[in-house]
Amino acid sequence: MTERIEDQGGAFAAALRAAISERGITLARLRSQLIDDGNPVSMATLSYWRSGDRQPEGAQSLSVVDGIEDRLGLDRGHLGALLRAPTRLGPVAPPRLPFDEEREQRETEETLRELRAAPQDALRDLSTQVTVLVGAAGSVEKVIMRCLVQSTKGTISEVPLIDVAPVETDVMSVISEVVGGRVDREYLHPGRLLSGVVIALDEPIETGATTLFEFTETFPAGYPPRQSAWHATSRPARESLVWVRFHPEALPSWCEEYIETDDEYSSSMRSVHSGSVHLVRHGFGPGVLGIRWGYDE
C-alpha cells in the first residue's frame, strides 16, 4: 500500500496536472510520445504521478520526468525541482565492470588497486554526456565528458576513470580542463592497454547530495588513432549520451552504433550526412554504448 505523498510531492502532482491541462494533451498521448523518445512508462505510473498517490523515484523514473518536461515545453527542472527528496534513496546495484574480455576485466581491477581508488558502491550515475570531436584525419582529437553523480550513503570524495586504448601503447591520454575537481592520481598498466586516473572532487558529497564535474581528454603524439567512441557504465544510469561530431572534411564512409551488455550485443548502421551522430539511453547499464566509423579506400 502506498501513502499519499504530501508537501513537495503534492506540488509536483499539481504542477504536472496543470501542465497537462494547459497543453490539452491526454495522458495516453503523452505516454506514447515518451515511449517514442526512449522513456518507457506505464499508464498506471503516469496516473499515480498525476494524482499524487506516488512520486517518481529512481534513475528511470527521473529520466521520464525529464522527458515529460521536454514534451510539455517546460524548462528542465520545472517538475523535478518539486519532487520531495526521498527518505530512502533505494539500493544501488554493486558496480560490475562492463568489459567482456577477461584481460580487460583483470587489468581494470589491477589498475583500480594501483590507483588506490575508493570503493564506488555508493555512487549513483545520474547523467553522463560524452561529446567527441573527430579531426580532419578521421580520428578522435578531443573528448569532453560531463558527469552528474549522487552519493547514496556516506561520503564520496573522488571518482576513478578507466581508459582502454585501441592497441597497446606507452602513451596515456591526457585529462585536463577539469571543472568541479582535479586529477589526483594516474596510472598506466604495465600491459600498456589500460590506464586510469582518479579525479578528486572539489567538494565531497554526502548521502543524497549530487555533484557535477567535467573534463577534457586529449591524445598526445604517439597515442594510437581511435575511430570509435564509447561509454562504459558499471551500474544503471539515469542518462547516458554519446555525441560524435565529425570534421566537415572527414565524414566517414560508414558509421555504426553498438550496445554491449551481459545479455545483448546489437549494432546498426547510422547516417552521418548531418556531420554528427548521437546515441542515448535511459536507465542503461551495466554495459557499453559505442559508436565506430571508418573510411573506404
N, C-alpha and C positions, 0 to 999 in steps of 0.2 A: 504494500500500500504506500502511496506517495503523498506526503503532506503538501498542502498548497504553499508555494513559495511566496513570501511576502516581501515588503520593503523594495529593495532594488530589483529582485526577481519580478515583482509585480509591475515595476516601472518598465522593465524590458517587455513584458507581455502587452502592456498598454501602448507602448511605442510601436510594437510590431503590429498590433491591431490597427492603430491609426494610419501607419504607412500603407498597409494593405488596402484599407478603406479609401484612402486618398488616391491611390493608383487605380482603383476599380478593378483589381485583379482577383481572381478566385484562388483559393488555396491549391486546388488541383493544377491550375495553370502555373503557379509559382513553383510547385513541386516538379512539374515537367521541365521547366526552364533550369532548375537547379541540377536535375539529372543530366540534362544536355551539357551543362558546364562541368560535369565530373564530380558533382556533390550529391551523391545518392542519399535520400532521406524518405522516410515513410510518411504517409498522410497522417497517421496517428501521432507521430512525433511532432509534426508541424502544428497539429491541432492542440496538443498538450502545451506547446510553447505559446501559442496564441492565447489560450485560455489562462495561462499562468499556473496550471497544475504541475508543470515541470519546467525546469530551465536547462539550457544547453550546458553540457559538461563534457570534457574530453576533447582530444585533438580533432576527431572527425566532426563532432557537433559544432565546435568553434569555427571550423572551416566552412560549414554550412551557413553559419551566421554571417561570415564574410560574404559568402555568395548571395545571401538574401539582401545584404546592404547594396551590393553591386546591382542586382536585378531590380531593386526598388528605387535605384537612383539616389541612395543615401551616402553620405560621407562615411569612409571607413571609420569604425569605432562608434558610430551613432547608436547602434544597438548594443554592440559588445561592451561598451563602457557602462551600460546599465545592468549588466549581469552581476549578481551577488557573488562575491568571492566564495567558492565552496569551502565548507569547513573540512571536507575531506577531499584531498586532491586526487585520490584514486591511485591504484598501484601503477608503477611503471615497469614494463617488462624488462627483465635483465638484459643488458646490452649484449648483442651477439654480433661477432664480426661478420660482415656481409660478403666476404670473398669466398669464392668457390674453391680455388686452388689451395691444396694443402700447404704449399710453400708460402703463399701469401698470408694464410691464416697464421702459420707458425711464426713467420718473420714479423708480422704485425704485433703479435703477443710479445715477442722478444724486444721489439722497438719500444713498445709502451713500458716494459720493465726498465729498459735502459734510461728512458726519459723520466723514470720515477713518477709517472703520471698518476694523479689521484683517481680513485675509482669513480666511474661515471654512472653508477646505478641509480643516482638520484637526479639525473639530468633528463629533462623532457625537451625534445626538439619541437619547437612550435613552428618555426619557419626558416627555411634556408633558400636563398636566392643566389644562383651562380650565373654570372654574366661572363661569357667567354668571347674574347676578341681574337679573330683569326687574321694574320698578316698577309701580305701580298705573296709570300712564298707558300701559302696554304696551310701553315702550321699555327698552332696556338701561340700567341705572343703574350697575352695577359689574361688573368682570371681575377675577377672581383667577386668576393663572396661576402654576403651579409647574412648573419645568423641571429635569430631570436630564440633564446633558451630560457627555461624555467627550472628552479630548484623545487623538487617535491619533498625533500626532507634535508635538514641540516644546512651546512654552508658549502657553496661551490665557489671556488676562487680561481680555478683555471680550467682550460679546455684543451685536450690534446687533438692534434690533426695528423693524419697519415697521408703521404703521397706515394703512389705506385708509378714508377717511371715506365715508359713504353718498353725499354730494354735496359739491361744492366748499364750503370753509369757511375762515374766518380763525382758527378756534378749534381748538387742538390738544387731544387727550385728555391727561389728566394721569396720569403714572406716579408712584406713591407707595408707602409701606409696603414698601420693598424689603428683603428679607431675603437675606443672602448677597452683597450687592453694593450699588451706589449708582448713581443716574443721573449720568453724567459729561458727556454732551453731548446736545443735542436740536436738531432742525431741521425747519422747516415748508417744504415745497417751494413755490416761487412759483406752481405750478399749483393750489395750495390743495386738492388732493385727497389727497395723501400727506404723511405726517410720519414722523419716525424719532427714536429715542433710542438711545444706547449705554449699556449697563449695565457698569460696571467691577466685576469680581469682587473680593470681599474677599480671596480667596486664589487667585492664578493656579494653574492646574493643568498638570502636566507629562504626558508621554506615559503613557497607561494610567490616569491618575487621573480621578476624576469630581468634579463639584461640583453642588450643588443650590441653586437660588435661586428666590425667589418675589416677586411684586409685585402691586399692585392698580392697575387702570386705572379712572379715573372720567371723567365727561364734563361739563365746565362748561356754564353757561348760554351759549346760542348755538351749541353743537355740535348738528348735525342729528340728529333722533331716529333711532335704529337699532333695527330689528326683525329683526335677524339676528345670528348668532354664528358665527364660523368660525376655523379654524386652518390656516394655510398652512405647509408644510414644504418645504424645498428639496432634501431627500435622504431616503432611507428612514429611518424612526424606529421604534424598538422598540415604543413605545406612544403613541398619540395619542387623547386623550379630550376631548370637548366635552360639558359638562353644563349645560343651561339650566333654571333654576328660576324659575317664574312666580309673580308676586304672586297670592294667592288671589282677589283681586277683578279680575284681568286675565288669566284663562285665554283663550287665543286661539280664534277660530272655526276656524282651520286651522293646521296646522304640517307642515313637510316637512323631511326631511334631504336633503342633496345632496353628491355627490362629484365632483370635477373632477380629471382627470389628462390627460396628453398623449393617451391612448388611449381615455378614457372620460368620459362625463358621465351620471350617473344620479341619480334623485331618487325619493323615495317618501314618502307621507303618513304622519304619526305621530300617535298618540293622546296627548293631554295630560290625560286625566282625573285622573291622579295628581298633577298640578301640576308635573311636570318631565319632561324628555326628555333622553336622552343618546345620543351616537354615539361608538363606539370602534372603532379599527382597529389591528392589529399589523403591523409591517413595512410601513407605508404611506408613500408618498412617492416622488418629488416630487408635490405636488398640494395640493388644498384639501378639507378636511372642513367642512361647514357645516350649520347649522340656521336656517331662517327661518320666520316666522309672520306672521299678520295677523288683522284683525277685520272681520267683515261689518258693513255699515251696518245 
